[in-house]
Amino acid sequence: MIKQLRKVGNSNALLLDKALLELLGLDEKGRVQLTFQDGSLIITPVHPNPVAPEQLERCLDKVVVRRQSALRKLAQ
C-alpha cells in the first residue's frame, strides 16, 4: 500500500485509514513505536492486536475499494 505524507503545520503526517486503525487496534489517541531498519520506517502499535490473515485481507480490500481512484492515479 502506498500512502502520501500530508503537511500539518511545520510537520508532515501519515494519515491512516479507519480500517487500518481498527485492524491494528488503534484509535485517534493510540500510541505507536517507530523503528528504523535498513532504510525503512516500521510503525508498530505499543499494544499490538493479534490479527488473522483473513481479517487483514478484508480490511485491505475495504481500503482499496474506498481509495480506488487515488490508487489508479498513483499507478499512472
C-alpha positions as CSV (number, residue, x, y, z in Angstrom):
1,M,0.0,0.0,0.0
2,I,1.3,3.4,-0.9
3,K,0.4,6.5,1.2
4,Q,1.3,10.1,0.8
5,L,2.5,12.4,3.5
6,R,0.4,15.5,4.3
7,K,1.6,18.9,5.5
8,V,0.3,19.6,9.1
9,G,1.7,22.9,10.5
10,N,5.5,22.6,10.3
11,S,5.5,18.9,10.1
12,N,4.3,16.1,7.8
13,A,1.7,13.5,8.8
14,L,1.0,10.0,7.6
15,L,-2.8,9.5,7.6
16,L,-4.1,6.0,8.2
17,D,-7.5,4.8,7.1
18,K,-10.0,3.9,9.7
19,A,-10.0,0.2,8.6
20,L,-6.2,0.0,9.2
21,L,-6.5,1.6,12.6
22,E,-9.2,-0.8,13.6
23,L,-7.1,-3.7,12.3
24,L,-4.3,-2.6,14.5
25,G,-6.5,-1.9,17.5
26,L,-5.7,1.8,17.4
27,D,-7.8,4.9,17.8
28,E,-7.0,8.6,17.4
29,K,-5.1,8.6,20.7
30,G,-3.3,5.3,20.0
31,R,0.4,5.0,20.7
32,V,2.9,3.6,18.3
33,Q,6.5,2.6,18.4
34,L,8.7,3.9,15.5
35,T,11.7,1.7,14.5
36,F,14.2,2.3,11.7
37,Q,15.6,-0.7,10.0
38,D,17.6,-1.0,6.7
39,G,16.3,2.3,5.4
40,S,12.7,1.5,6.4
41,L,10.3,3.0,8.9
42,I,8.4,0.4,10.9
43,I,5.3,1.5,12.8
44,T,4.1,-0.9,15.5
45,P,1.3,-0.4,18.0
46,V,2.6,-0.2,21.5
47,H,-0.1,-2.8,22.5
48,P,-0.5,-4.9,19.3
49,N,-3.8,-6.5,18.4
50,P,-3.3,-10.1,17.0
51,V,-4.8,-10.3,13.5
52,A,-5.8,-13.3,11.4
53,P,-4.6,-13.2,7.8
54,E,-8.3,-13.3,6.6
55,Q,-9.1,-10.2,8.7
56,L,-6.1,-8.4,7.2
57,E,-7.2,-9.2,3.7
58,R,-10.8,-8.0,4.3
59,C,-9.5,-4.7,5.7
60,L,-7.1,-4.1,2.9
61,D,-9.9,-4.8,0.4
62,K,-12.1,-2.1,2.1
63,V,-9.3,0.4,1.8
64,V,-8.6,-0.4,-1.9
65,V,-12.3,0.0,-2.8
66,R,-12.6,3.3,-0.9
67,R,-9.4,4.7,-2.4
68,Q,-9.7,3.2,-5.9
69,S,-9.5,6.4,-7.9
70,A,-6.4,7.6,-5.9
71,L,-4.7,4.3,-6.4
72,R,-5.3,4.4,-10.1
73,K,-3.7,7.9,-10.3
74,L,-0.7,6.7,-8.3
75,A,-0.3,3.7,-10.7
76,Q,0.0,6.0,-13.7
